[in-house]
């Protein structure tokens, strides 16, 4: 079933993202309360939602889809078999990608009759939807998540990723897992018989027709680091006071909601837009692609 929406110009077109409305009513109150007034203004009555143009606009927005992606991931991650927090991984990690793909999880919840499909929702409900309790959600997800992972052979993909970790799998913030990976990575790549510097130089000269080996100039790496820092400092000097505050608070680990509250934004979507704008400006300034254009980094 595809819902249609009557537009202001009297045209009837598909109601974008409406297929996620049943899942929206399944998201626990504890998550929604952290999502700002805009997303919580969507009527809990499906019929009233359809007759509320402002609510329909929210459902069709990128902010609503961001909620669906993030809420799905935060709900299923604890049942995927990981002891660590999801936030230590980047959007490139396979487990992170699977958790943020709502189609897998919502489809199975619908098949099992835990949430209604769109047709049943609008045929059978003309009253406010209550919130699903945390206890009920726990019972449902303990059953659904392992089933979905087995059905789509997710465990095999996740296991391969664990065995062949790479730098891109980790978020930019520090974590114990990231530190352990770095240590193992560099340790395995420096395993070689221990020899003296003099012995290495003699072997080098012998195998290179007498040419002497010179110690690499470590200042090259220092110069690279200094140049990068100068570039960052120069970019920061171009930011206004509010953008600089947003950037600093985000780097310190503040959530979008916390930043919005401290800086007086109506909701966190305004902060999200500013961060992406700062990111795009930095990409333009440096000539490097860091993923802001594709909304990979927030």
C-alpha positions in Angstrom: 0.0 0.0 0.0 1.3 3.4 -1.0 -0.2 6.5 0.6 -0.9 9.5 -1.6 -0.7 13.1 -0.5 -2.8 16.0 -1.8 -0.4 18.9 -2.4 -1.1 22.6 -2.2 -1.3 22.7 -6.0 -4.1 20.1 -5.9 -1.9 17.4 -7.3 -1.9 13.9 -5.8 1.6 12.4 -5.4 3.2 9.7 -3.3 3.5 10.5 0.4 7.3 10.1 0.9 8.6 8.0 3.8 5.0 7.1 4.9 6.0 3.4 4.8 8.0 4.1 8.0 5.0 5.5 10.0 4.1 2.2 11.7 7.7 1.9 12.8 7.7 5.4 14.1 5.0 4.4 16.6 7.2 1.5 17.7 10.1 3.7 18.7 10.3 3.9 22.5 9.5 7.1 24.3 13.1 7.2 25.7 14.5 7.7 22.2 11.9 10.1 21.0 12.3 12.3 24.0 15.9 13.0 22.9 14.9 13.9 19.3 13.5 17.4 19.8 10.1 19.0 19.7 9.7 18.8 15.9 9.8 15.0 15.7 7.7 14.7 18.8 5.0 16.9 17.3 3.9 14.2 14.9 0.4 13.1 16.1 0.2 9.7 17.8 -3.1 9.2 15.9 -2.4 8.0 12.3 -5.6 9.5 11.0 -4.8 12.9 12.5 -1.3 12.7 11.1 -2.7 12.4 7.5 -4.8 15.5 8.0 -2.0 17.6 9.5 0.1 19.3 6.7 2.9 20.3 9.1 3.2 16.7 10.4 3.2 15.3 6.9 6.0 17.8 6.0 8.1 16.4 8.9 7.5 12.8 7.8 8.8 13.7 4.3 11.9 15.5 5.7 15.5 14.3 5.9 15.2 14.8 9.7 12.5 12.1 9.9 14.6 9.6 7.9 17.6 10.4 10.1 15.5 9.4 13.1 14.4 6.2 11.4 18.0 5.2 10.6 19.4 6.1 14.0 16.5 4.8 16.1 16.7 1.4 14.2 20.4 1.2 14.9 20.2 2.1 18.5 17.4 -0.4 19.1 19.0 -3.4 17.4 22.7 -2.9 18.2 22.5 -4.2 21.8 21.1 -7.5 20.4 23.6 -8.0 17.6 26.2 -9.6 20.0 28.6 -6.7 20.5 29.9 -5.7 23.9 31.3 -2.4 22.7 29.3 0.8 21.9 28.2 1.4 18.3 29.7 4.9 18.4 33.3 3.6 18.3 32.7 2.5 14.6 32.4 4.7 11.5 29.8 4.4 8.8 32.2 2.2 6.8 32.1 -0.7 9.3 29.8 -3.5 8.0 28.1 -4.0 11.3 27.3 -0.3 11.5 25.9 -0.3 8.0 23.7 -3.3 8.8 22.4 -1.8 12.0 21.5 1.4 10.1 19.6 -0.3 7.3 16.0 -0.2 8.6 14.6 -2.4 5.8 16.0 -5.6 7.3 14.6 -5.1 10.7 11.3 -3.3 9.9 10.4 -5.9 7.3 10.8 -8.8 9.8 8.9 -6.9 12.5 6.1 -6.5 10.0 6.2 -10.1 8.8 6.0 -11.3 12.4 3.0 -9.0 13.0 4.8 -7.1 15.8 4.1 -3.8 13.9 1.3 -3.5 11.4 1.9 -2.7 7.8 0.7 0.6 6.5 -2.7 -0.7 5.2 -3.6 -2.4 8.5 -2.5 0.7 10.4 -4.9 3.0 8.5 -7.7 0.4 8.3 -7.8 -0.4 12.0 -6.6 2.6 14.0 -8.5 5.9 14.6 -7.2 6.6 18.1 -4.0 7.7 19.7 -1.2 5.1 19.7 0.4 4.4 23.0 4.1 4.0 23.5 5.5 0.4 23.4 7.1 -0.3 26.8 10.8 -0.9 27.1 10.1 -4.5 28.4 8.0 -5.4 25.3 10.6 -4.0 22.9 13.3 -6.0 24.7 11.2 -9.2 24.2 10.5 -8.5 20.6 14.1 -7.6 19.6 15.7 -10.6 21.5 13.6 -12.7 19.1 13.8 -10.6 15.9 17.5 -9.5 15.8 19.2 -12.9 15.9 16.6 -14.2 13.4 17.3 -11.4 10.9 21.1 -11.8 11.3 20.8 -15.5 10.5 18.4 -15.0 7.7 20.7 -12.6 5.9 24.0 -14.2 6.9 25.1 -11.1 8.7 27.3 -12.9 11.2 29.6 -14.1 8.5 30.1 -10.6 7.1 30.7 -9.2 10.6 33.2 -11.9 11.4 35.2 -11.2 8.3 35.3 -7.5 9.1 36.5 -8.3 12.6 39.4 -10.4 11.2 40.4 -7.8 8.7 39.9 -4.5 10.5 41.1 -1.3 8.8 41.5 2.3 9.9 38.3 3.3 8.1 36.2 1.1 10.4 36.7 3.3 13.4 35.1 6.6 14.3 37.3 9.7 14.6 37.0 9.7 18.3 39.3 7.8 20.5 38.3 4.4 22.0 39.9 1.4 23.6 39.1 -0.8 20.6 40.6 1.8 18.2 43.8 2.0 20.3 44.1 -1.8 20.5 43.7 -2.0 16.7 46.4 0.6 16.1 48.8 -1.2 18.4 48.2 -4.6 16.7 48.4 -3.1 13.3 51.8 -1.5 13.8 53.1 -4.4 15.8 52.4 -7.0 13.1 54.0 -4.8 10.5 57.3 -4.3 12.4 58.0 -8.0 13.0 61.5 -8.6 11.7 64.9 -10.0 13.0 66.6 -7.4 15.2 69.8 -6.1 13.7 72.0 -3.2 14.5 71.9 0.1 12.6 75.5 -0.4 11.5 74.8 -3.9 10.3 71.8 -2.7 8.3 73.9 0.1 6.7 76.6 -2.4 5.7 74.1 -4.8 4.2 72.5 -1.9 2.3 75.8 -0.7 0.8 76.7 -4.3 -0.2 73.4 -4.8 -2.1 73.4 -1.3 -3.6 76.9 -1.2 -5.2 78.5 0.6 -2.3 75.8 3.3 -2.1 75.5 4.5 1.5 72.1 4.5 3.3 71.1 7.7 4.9 68.9 8.0 8.0 65.5 9.4 6.9 64.9 13.0 7.8 62.2 12.8 10.5 61.5 16.5 10.1 59.5 15.6 7.0 56.7 14.1 9.1 56.9 17.0 11.5 56.6 19.4 8.7 53.5 17.6 7.4 51.9 17.7 10.9 52.7 21.4 11.3 51.3 22.2 7.8 48.1 20.4 8.6 47.7 22.2 11.9 48.3 25.6 10.3 45.6 24.8 7.7 43.1 23.9 10.5 44.0 27.0 12.5 43.6 29.2 9.4 40.2 27.7 8.7 39.1 28.1 12.3 40.0 31.8 12.1 37.4 32.2 9.3 34.5 30.9 11.4 32.1 33.1 13.3 31.7 32.8 17.0 28.7 30.5 17.0 30.1 28.1 14.4 33.3 27.9 16.3 31.4 27.1 19.5 29.4 24.3 17.6 32.6 22.8 16.2 34.4 22.9 19.6 31.4 21.4 21.5 31.0 18.6 18.9 34.7 17.8 19.1 34.3 17.5 22.9 31.7 14.8 22.4 28.5 16.9 23.0 25.4 15.5 21.3 23.4 17.6 18.8 20.6 18.0 21.3 23.0 19.3 24.0 24.6 21.8 21.6 21.1 23.0 20.5 20.1 23.5 24.1 23.3 25.4 25.1 23.3 27.6 22.0 19.6 28.4 21.9 18.6 26.5 18.8 14.9 25.5 18.5 15.9 21.8 17.9 19.0 19.8 16.9 18.2 19.9 13.2 19.5 23.4 13.0 22.8 22.3 14.6 23.0 19.4 12.2 22.7 21.8 9.2 25.4 24.1 10.6 27.8 21.2 11.1 27.3 20.0 7.6 27.8 23.6 6.3 31.0 23.9 8.2 32.2 20.6 6.9 31.4 21.5 3.3 33.3 24.8 3.8 36.3 22.9 5.1 36.2 20.5 2.2 36.2 23.5 -0.2 39.0 25.2 1.8 41.3 22.1 1.8 40.2 20.5 -1.5 39.7 17.2 0.2 36.6 15.0 0.3 35.7 14.0 3.9 32.2 12.8 3.2 30.1 15.8 4.2 28.5 16.1 0.7 27.1 12.5 1.2 26.1 13.2 4.8 28.4 10.6 6.1 29.7 12.8 8.9 27.7 14.7 11.5 
